[in-house]
Amino acid sequence: MKGIIFSTGLIPKILDNTKTQTRRTWGLEKVNKSPDDWTEASSIPKDQLLYESYKAIWRFGGVNNKFLIIRCPYGGVGDRLWVRETHYITPDKKEVIGYVADGDYPHNCSYRIKPSIHMFRKDSRITRKITNVRPERLQDITDADIKAEGFPWRSSVGAEDMQFGYRQPREWFTELWDSLNAKRGYGWEFNPWVWKISFKMG
């Protein structure tokens, strides 16, 4: 079971099961040094190179025709993820008393806010089962995938929606992605390789 960090604004979408996908670059640093030089090569026969639900193969486009096998660091189909989120702890650091995503801020200033990266497994309230893992380029995301990423979906967009700041799915996702990854060098325009991870309750 692996811990996985989610930003506070996405926690409610995970809790109500409107977010069932995430995309991550962790573990793909080698291919993302020159993402355009690599193609995903999972169609290679299994008797030639190992390919499992949590592993993927890339073929380098250079003259050496080399291959690279990378395991998804979050696991494979059937594995579970426990969610790390920003939370509050008591002054003695022994008890979690709330989660920032719930909006229940303690009035006692002695309580401390702890970033998601510092959450322990025992304090996590959300567990999800991986249903699919595959690599793809970020810009290959579809509107259906963006819905699964937590986009507030509607069947159609009218003038009234636009007037009140309603954004198209790709615009929404691009802004969200860049807010979390652009400073790391993996912005939308860079179009990095990502792990596309689907999950459900379980």
C-alpha positions in Angstrom: 0.0 0.0 0.0 1.4 3.4 -1.1 0.7 6.9 0.2 -0.3 9.4 -2.4 -0.6 13.2 -1.9 -3.6 15.2 -3.1 -4.2 18.9 -2.9 -6.9 20.1 -0.5 -9.3 21.2 -3.2 -9.4 17.7 -4.7 -10.1 15.8 -1.5 -13.9 16.4 -1.6 -14.0 15.1 -5.1 -12.3 11.9 -4.0 -14.6 11.5 -1.1 -17.7 11.8 -3.3 -16.2 9.6 -6.0 -16.3 12.2 -8.7 -12.5 12.0 -9.0 -11.4 8.5 -10.0 -8.2 9.3 -11.9 -4.9 11.0 -11.3 -1.8 11.6 -13.4 1.7 11.6 -11.9 5.3 12.0 -13.2 7.1 10.4 -10.3 9.5 7.7 -11.6 9.5 8.9 -15.2 12.4 11.3 -14.9 14.5 9.4 -17.4 12.0 9.5 -20.2 11.0 13.1 -19.4 14.6 14.3 -20.0 13.7 14.1 -23.7 10.0 13.0 -23.8 9.7 13.3 -27.6 12.5 10.8 -28.1 10.5 8.0 -26.5 7.4 6.0 -27.5 5.5 3.7 -25.3 6.1 0.2 -26.5 3.9 -2.1 -24.4 2.7 -3.9 -27.6 6.0 -5.8 -27.6 5.3 -9.6 -27.1 5.4 -10.5 -23.5 7.9 -13.3 -24.2 10.4 -10.7 -25.3 10.1 -8.2 -22.6 8.2 -8.1 -19.3 5.0 -6.2 -19.2 2.7 -6.2 -16.3 -0.1 -4.0 -14.9 2.5 -1.9 -13.0 5.3 -1.8 -15.6 5.7 -0.1 -18.9 8.2 -0.2 -21.7 9.6 2.6 -23.7 11.4 2.4 -27.0 14.0 5.1 -27.7 13.8 6.7 -31.1 17.5 7.0 -31.6 19.8 4.8 -33.7 20.5 2.4 -30.8 16.8 1.4 -30.6 17.2 0.9 -26.8 14.4 0.0 -24.4 13.6 1.1 -20.9 11.4 -0.7 -18.4 9.9 1.4 -15.6 7.7 0.2 -12.7 5.0 2.5 -11.6 6.0 3.6 -8.1 2.4 3.7 -7.0 1.8 0.0 -7.7 -0.4 -1.9 -10.1 -4.0 -3.1 -10.6 -5.4 -4.3 -7.3 -3.0 -2.4 -5.1 -4.3 0.2 -2.7 -3.4 3.8 -2.2 -3.9 5.7 1.0 -4.5 9.4 0.6 -2.3 12.0 2.3 -4.0 15.4 3.0 -3.4 18.5 5.0 -4.6 18.0 8.6 -4.7 19.4 12.1 -3.0 17.8 15.1 -3.1 18.3 18.8 -0.2 20.2 20.5 1.4 16.9 21.6 1.3 15.6 18.0 -0.5 12.5 19.1 -3.9 12.9 17.6 -5.4 14.2 14.4 -8.4 16.4 15.1 -9.5 17.5 11.7 -8.8 17.8 8.0 -8.4 21.1 6.2 -10.5 19.9 3.2 -13.6 19.7 5.5 -13.4 23.4 6.3 -13.7 22.8 10.1 -10.9 25.0 11.4 -10.2 24.7 15.1 -10.6 27.8 17.2 -7.8 26.8 19.5 -4.6 28.3 18.0 -2.5 25.7 19.7 -3.6 23.1 17.2 -1.1 22.8 14.4 -1.7 22.5 10.6 0.4 19.7 9.1 1.1 19.5 5.4 -0.1 16.3 3.6 3.5 15.0 3.2 3.7 14.6 7.0 0.6 12.5 7.3 1.0 9.0 8.8 -0.8 6.0 7.4 -2.8 5.6 10.7 -4.2 9.1 10.2 -5.5 8.7 6.7 -9.2 8.4 6.2 -9.3 7.6 2.5 -8.2 4.4 0.8 -8.7 3.6 -2.9 -8.0 0.6 -5.1 -6.1 0.9 -8.3 -8.1 -0.3 -11.3 -5.8 0.6 -14.1 -2.3 1.9 -14.7 -0.8 3.0 -18.0 1.7 5.6 -19.3 0.7 8.3 -21.7 1.7 11.8 -22.7 -0.1 14.5 -20.7 -1.8 16.2 -23.7 -3.4 12.9 -24.7 -5.9 13.3 -22.0 -9.5 13.1 -23.2 -12.6 15.0 -22.0 -13.8 11.8 -20.4 -10.5 11.5 -18.5 -10.8 15.2 -17.4 -14.2 14.4 -16.0 -12.6 11.5 -14.1 -10.0 13.9 -12.8 -12.7 15.8 -11.0 -13.9 18.3 -13.5 -17.4 19.7 -12.5 -19.0 18.1 -15.5 -22.1 19.3 -17.4 -23.6 18.0 -20.6 -23.5 21.4 -22.3 -22.1 24.8 -21.7 -24.4 27.8 -22.3 -23.9 31.6 -22.3 -24.9 31.8 -18.6 -22.3 29.3 -17.7 -19.6 31.3 -19.4 -20.8 34.5 -17.8 -20.1 33.0 -14.4 -16.7 31.8 -15.2 -17.5 28.3 -16.3 -14.4 26.8 -18.0 -14.1 24.2 -20.7 -12.7 20.9 -19.4 -9.2 21.2 -21.0 -8.8 24.7 -19.7 -9.8 23.7 -16.2 -7.4 20.7 -16.2 -4.5 22.7 -17.8 -4.8 25.4 -15.1 -5.0 22.8 -12.3 -2.0 20.8 -13.7 0.2 23.8 -14.1 -0.6 25.1 -10.6 0.8 21.8 -9.3 3.6 20.9 -11.7 4.8 23.9 -13.8 7.4 25.0 -11.2 8.8 21.4 -11.4 9.4 21.8 -15.1 6.5 19.5 -16.0 3.9 22.1 -17.2 1.2 21.4 -19.8 3.3 22.8 -22.7 6.2 20.5 -21.8 3.8 17.5 -22.4 5.6 15.1 -20.1 5.0 11.3 -19.9 2.7 10.6 -16.9 1.3 7.6 -15.2 -2.5 7.5 -15.7 -3.8 5.9 -12.6 -7.5 5.0 -12.3 -8.9 4.0 -8.9 -12.2 3.3 -7.0 -13.4 2.7 -3.5 -12.1 -0.5 -2.0 
